[in-house]
Amino acid sequence: MVRRKKEDALVTRSKIIDAAEDVFYEKGFSLSTLQDIADIAGVTRGAIYWHFKDKNELFHAICERVITPVEETFAKSIKEDTAIVKTLKNICINNFKDVALNERKQKVLSIMLFKYEYVSEAELVFKREKDGKAKFVKYIAALLKKAQEKGEIGKSEDIEMLAYCLHVFIMGIYKDFLINVNEDSPKEHWVNLIELFFYKNFSI
C-alpha cells in the first residue's frame, strides 16, 4: 500500500510538471498561476503545494528534467580517456539533435529562454539560471583543460574564455533554432554551424 501511494504521488508530480510546462509556455512565467496549472493537471492547488513550495520551485523542476541528463553526460565524459575535443563536439551535436527531435524539450527550452521575465518573483529562477550557466561553463572548461593536458589544445589557449565562448555559441544555436523551428530550414543547418565552430576553433 505504501509503495502504491509513492507511485501515485510520483504520477501526480509528473502530471503537475507537464501541466506547468504547458501553462508557462502559453502564458509565460509571470502571468501563470498555480490555479492555471492545477486546472490543466486536474488536481487541486493543495496537491501542487504538497509537491512544490511555490511557482519558482515548480519552474526549477521543469528545467531539471532537461538539464540533469546533459549534466550527467558531461560528468561521465570528464572521467573518460578519449579524444576530448571530439567528444565535446559530439556532446554538443547529439544534445542539439535530441532537442530537435523532442517537442517537449523544445517547449522547456523556449520557456527558459523566452517565456519568463526578470521580475521580483522570478529572482530565484534568474539565480538558478546564472548558477546553471556557471556549472556548464565549468564542465566545458574541465573537458578543455583535460584536452590541453593531452596536447589536443595549445598550452597558450585561454581555457576559461574558450569554455565561455562555446557556451554562448551553443545557447545562440538553441535560440536561433527555436525561433525558426517551424520554418523549412533543415536541422542539419545548425549541426553544420556547430561543426564549423569546432573546425575554426579546434581544427576538427
C-alpha positions in Angstrom: 0.0 0.0 0.0 2.8 2.4 0.9 4.6 1.6 -2.4 1.3 2.3 -4.3 0.9 5.7 -2.6 4.5 6.6 -3.5 3.9 5.6 -7.1 0.6 7.6 -7.2 2.5 10.6 -5.8 5.2 10.4 -8.5 2.5 10.2 -11.2 0.7 13.3 -9.7 4.0 15.1 -9.5 4.8 14.3 -13.2 1.3 15.5 -14.2 1.8 18.8 -12.4 5.2 19.4 -14.1 3.7 18.5 -17.5 0.9 20.9 -16.9 3.2 23.7 -15.7 5.3 23.3 -18.9 2.1 23.9 -21.0 0.9 26.8 -18.9 4.3 28.6 -18.7 4.8 28.0 -22.4 1.4 29.6 -23.3 1.3 32.4 -20.7 4.8 33.0 -19.7 6.1 32.6 -16.1 4.8 35.9 -14.6 1.3 35.6 -15.9 0.8 31.9 -15.0 -0.8 31.0 -11.7 -0.8 27.8 -9.7 -4.6 27.6 -10.2 -4.0 27.6 -14.0 -1.6 24.7 -13.6 -3.9 22.9 -11.2 -6.8 23.2 -13.7 -4.7 21.7 -16.6 -3.3 18.9 -14.4 -6.7 18.0 -13.0 -5.6 18.4 -9.4 -6.1 20.9 -6.5 -3.8 23.7 -5.6 -3.2 21.8 -2.4 -1.8 18.9 -4.4 0.6 21.3 -6.0 1.7 22.7 -2.7 2.2 19.1 -1.4 5.0 18.6 -4.1 6.2 22.2 -4.6 6.8 25.1 -2.3 5.9 27.7 -4.9 5.9 28.6 -8.6 9.7 29.1 -8.6 10.3 25.6 -7.3 8.0 24.2 -9.9 9.9 26.1 -12.6 13.1 24.6 -11.3 11.6 21.1 -11.6 10.7 21.7 -15.2 14.3 22.8 -16.0 15.9 19.9 -14.1 14.1 17.3 -16.3 16.0 18.7 -19.3 19.3 19.8 -17.7 20.1 16.8 -15.5 20.7 14.3 -18.3 23.0 16.8 -20.0 25.0 17.3 -16.8 25.3 13.5 -16.4 26.7 13.3 -19.9 29.3 16.0 -19.2 30.2 14.4 -15.8 30.7 11.0 -17.5 32.8 12.4 -20.3 35.2 14.1 -17.9 36.1 10.7 -16.4 36.7 9.0 -19.8 40.1 8.9 -21.5 39.0 9.7 -25.1 39.6 12.3 -27.8 38.3 15.1 -25.6 37.6 17.8 -28.1 35.9 15.4 -30.5 33.9 14.1 -27.5 32.9 17.6 -26.6 31.8 18.3 -30.2 29.7 15.1 -30.2 28.0 16.1 -27.0 27.0 19.4 -28.4 25.7 17.9 -31.6 23.9 15.0 -30.0 22.2 17.2 -27.4 21.1 19.5 -30.2 19.7 16.6 -32.2 17.9 15.3 -29.2 16.2 18.7 -28.7 15.4 19.0 -32.4 13.5 15.7 -32.2 11.8 16.3 -28.9 8.9 18.8 -28.8 8.7 18.7 -25.0 12.4 19.7 -24.6 11.9 22.4 -27.2 9.0 23.7 -25.1 11.0 23.7 -21.9 14.0 25.5 -23.6 11.6 28.0 -25.0 10.2 28.7 -21.5 13.7 29.0 -20.1 15.0 31.3 -22.9 11.9 33.3 -23.9 9.0 32.8 -21.5 9.9 34.3 -18.2 10.6 37.9 -17.2 13.3 39.2 -14.9 10.8 40.5 -12.3 10.9 40.1 -8.5 9.0 36.9 -8.3 11.4 35.3 -10.8 14.5 36.3 -8.8 15.2 32.7 -7.7 14.7 31.4 -11.2 17.2 34.0 -12.5 19.7 33.0 -9.9 19.3 29.3 -10.8 19.8 30.2 -14.5 23.1 32.0 -13.6 24.2 29.1 -11.4 23.3 26.7 -14.2 25.3 28.6 -16.8 28.3 28.7 -14.4 28.1 25.0 -13.9 28.0 24.2 -17.7 30.9 26.6 -18.3 32.8 24.7 -15.6 32.0 21.3 -17.2 33.2 22.6 -20.6 36.3 24.1 -19.1 37.2 20.8 -17.3 37.0 19.0 -20.6 39.0 21.6 -22.4 41.6 21.6 -19.6 41.9 17.8 -20.0 42.3 18.2 -23.7 45.0 20.8 -23.2 46.9 18.4 -20.9 46.7 15.7 -23.6 48.1 18.1 -26.2 44.8 18.5 -28.2 44.8 22.2 -27.5 47.7 24.6 -27.4 49.1 25.4 -23.9 48.7 29.1 -24.6 44.9 28.9 -25.2 42.7 30.6 -22.6 40.6 27.7 -21.5 38.1 29.7 -19.5 37.5 32.0 -22.4 37.1 29.1 -24.8 34.6 27.5 -22.5 32.6 30.7 -22.1 32.6 31.3 -25.9 31.4 27.7 -26.6 28.6 28.1 -24.1 27.4 31.4 -25.5 27.6 29.9 -29.1 25.6 26.8 -28.2 22.9 28.9 -26.4 22.8 31.1 -29.5 22.3 27.9 -31.6 19.3 26.9 -29.5 17.8 30.3 -29.6 18.1 30.5 -33.4 16.7 27.0 -33.8 13.7 27.6 -31.5 12.8 30.9 -33.3 12.9 29.1 -36.6 11.7 25.7 -35.6 8.5 25.9 -37.7 10.4 27.1 -40.8 11.7 24.9 -43.6 15.4 25.1 -42.5 16.8 21.6 -42.2 18.1 20.5 -38.8 21.5 19.9 -40.5 21.9 23.7 -40.8 22.5 24.1 -37.1 24.6 20.9 -36.9 26.8 22.3 -39.6 27.2 25.5 -37.6 28.4 23.5 -34.6 30.8 21.6 -36.8 32.1 24.9 -38.2 32.7 26.3 -34.7 34.8 23.4 -33.7 36.7 23.4 -37.0 37.5 27.1 -36.7 38.5 27.0 -33.1 39.9 23.5 -32.7 40.7 22.4 -36.3 38.5 19.3 -36.1 
